[in-house]
Structure formats: C-alpha cells, structure tokens
Amino acid sequence: MKIKKQSGPPEDLIYFDDDLPLSQSQVEDVVEIFKTPLTGSYNWDYTVADNRIKKLYELGKELNWNGSIDLNWDYTHPADERILETDDELPHETLEAYENLSDEEKILFDRHDVAELMSQFLHGEQGALLVASQLASCAPTYNAKLYAASQTFDEARHVEVFNRYLQEKIGIHYPINPALKSLLDKILTDERWDLKFIGMQIIIEGLALAAFSMLKSTSKDPLLKQLLHYVIRDEARHVTFGINYLEDFIKTLSPEEINERAEFAYEACVISRERLINTKSQQRFLGMSEEEAREFQLNTGSFEMFRNFLFSRVIPNLSRIGLLTDEVRPKFEALGLLEYENAPDDFECDWAEMRKPLEAFEKIPV
C-alpha cells in the first residue's frame, strides 16, 4: 500500500487500461487531509420511536442491493454508439465545431462527456459517504444514528458502482468540479451536525436526484439506466429522511440560528445553480474556453430543464423545514426560484412505491 498526501484533489484526467495488472503494492492511494471540529454524541436512550425515521431505516434494510451481483455488468454498450444519444438534438450538436468532428471523435466526445458528469457523481457520493459517517457520530437521537449508519452503507455502494462503471465501461476519471469541492468542504468541516443535514440531505441529495433522473432519461445504455434507477431509489429515502428529521429540529432553534442556517442553504443553492457546470470535455473537443463553455451550457434548454427540476425539489423542501425566512426570501426571489415554493415537497413519500422489489435489468422503466 502506498499513500500519497497532497494539498488538493488531482487536476488531471485518469485513464484506466484493462490490460494493466495491478497488485496491492502497486496501487497508490492519493489522499487530501481535511480537519473538522466534529462534536460527537452518545445517546443513552435506546427506545425506538415508531415514526417515519424508523420506517425509512427498516425500508433501507429491506431494499439493500448488491452492486456486484444485482447489476448486469456483463453488458457493455456498443463502442460505436453514443451513450447520451436522444431523439432530439443534444445542445452541442447545433455547433459547427461539433459538426466538424469525425464520427469517431463524436463517440469519443460522448464518452468524455459521460465520464465528466459521472465523475462528479462519484466525487459527490464520496462526499455523501463521509458526511453520513459523521452524522452517525454526531446526530443526537437514536433513530437518526441508525439511519445515518444505513445511509453510510448506501453511499459506499454508490461510490463502488459509479467507480466501477467509470473504470470498466468508460475508462476515464475526471477531477472534481471546484464548486462541488468547495461545497463538500464547507459541509464536512462545519462542526454543526444540522448544517451537515441541510447541506447533504437537502441540497446535495436534491441535486443528485435531479442529475441522476436527467441522465437516466437520456442514456441509451441499459446498464447505466439500471445503475441510476437503483441509486435513485436510495437517494429518495435519504431526502425524505432529511426533511422529516429537520422539520422538527429547526423549530427548536432561535430566530438567529434559523436565519444562519437559511443563509447557508441559500449560499449552497447559489453554488448549485451557477457553478456546478462541467466544461472540461467541451473545452477539449469543441475548442471553447472555460467561460464560453459555461455560458453555452447556461443558455441551453437542457440545462434550464435540469435547473427547474432541481429547484422544484429543493425549494419546497426548504420551505417545509422552515428555511425560507423573511431574510432570505428576497435573495431567492432575485434568483427566480420562489416560483417553486409551493411545489410538492418530499416530506410524504409513496411507501408502496418505495417498497416495490428492485426491477430486473430488462424491466427498468424509462
């Protein structure tokens, strides 16, 4: 085992060679150290309250899936077919630079586009894994500790399957988006456990649900669809857990403490709305600068659809738990996001839908 410590994440792409045999002694673990003044808590009341958190915990145990055997890893998408092909034109297909690419270059661009997006999923799931493990230590109640422990296992499984898909089916890792890294840093290094809940269960997981759903709807790879479908089922439980738990807790805080958390949620939404945009593959293949690629994506219909889907989930959830305060409402209004305030929130869930057995590979709904 080789452990290499560095002050930040890698900045270069990582390529994986199927023919490269590696032993444990040849693998180098690249780590970045972060420090957090985490305040843990024992809980000496082992009484199990019969509430929604307990039901979600039980549901998680019932629906555990094994990323090694429940996904159809035998399937490999044809090398000459795009993964993200849709019936409608993709935004970049309107560009002359894209039309000037050869057929082989278009396929390669598609693979890099998917790799860049899914690499952010992978990095985000590692962040969720670390936060969930923190919550198991610092969440104050017994039920929350049990659920956080079960979510930690879910997130580990998500890291495993996203990493395996990237390595075995695409062969490329992209570095983490700087905005996503800054958001994860803020959540991981804050000593207040409820800010971790807000940042992860409401913002990051809400973002993940939107992104996973969008990719599932546009992917032509049935293995990727199956993988995303299973992960989405887990993430839906995680968001519902956060809403149910935080709604009661926020009520116990002072107005000053509530506004502080509302401001944190607003700042996280700004990052999610304006900065979590992947530009590296477009820069590489379409000759765009970083700012040109960013502006291009901000003005596409697909990005607007993603943004609408994201905030139609996040904003009503923030409203439900009491974080659309009078102080932050004008800020959200300036972003054009208050229109989603009265959309359905994730407090109530379709328990019958959540209890459905996992669909087989060939039966994943579109």
C-alpha angles and dihedrals in degrees: 000000000000120000118194116191120204137168097245144008121290115275099201132078118259118219124200123214115206090208096053110104112207128190123199090259090057097051114097117204111210111204137181116203120224127179126212132182090226114181110206128196137205117219115211097181105086093180109133109222111216097231142119093283091058090047091051090049091051091047091053090055092049095050102043111141131194114235091203099055109016095060120071099242090165089077118088120182113240110271092227096052127081119241095211099044114138136181089252127055118276112236096251092052089079091064123097090219089061093047089053091061118099119243089257091051091050090055091047091049089051091053092049091046091054092042092053093049095043092046087061088051089052094049091045092051091051087053090050090050091054094045093047090051089052091050091054087061102039106030105110103219132069097234092049092052091052093048093046089053091052091047090052088060091047091053092048088054091050091051089049097052097041090049093048093049092050094047100041104031104031106014098214137100120195121204120255119278107254092229092052089048092052091049093050091047091054093050096043097047099045112104094213111094094204092058087056088053092049095045097044108029097038108027108023096035090044089052090048093052091052094046095044092049092049093049092046090054094051101037120103093191108100092201091055090047091052092047093050093044092057093045092049090056090055094046093051089060091048094054092047089051091053094048094048094046099042097047091067096038097050089058090064094059129092119252089254092053092047092052091049090056092043089055090050090052091048092051090049090051091051090054091047093048101045111019111034090088122129114220107156099093092047091049090050098048106023100041094239127149117238092257093046091051091047094050091046092054094044089059100047123106092231092057091048089051090050092048092049092049092048097052095038083068102035102045098052088047091053089048091050094054093045103255100122090089126173089256096057100033093085089052092052089044090055089055091051092241104119090082086080095054095103097042116117113285128215098245093102117045135189099257093185091054092047092051094055113119115256111274119243122249096265094044102055108133116239 
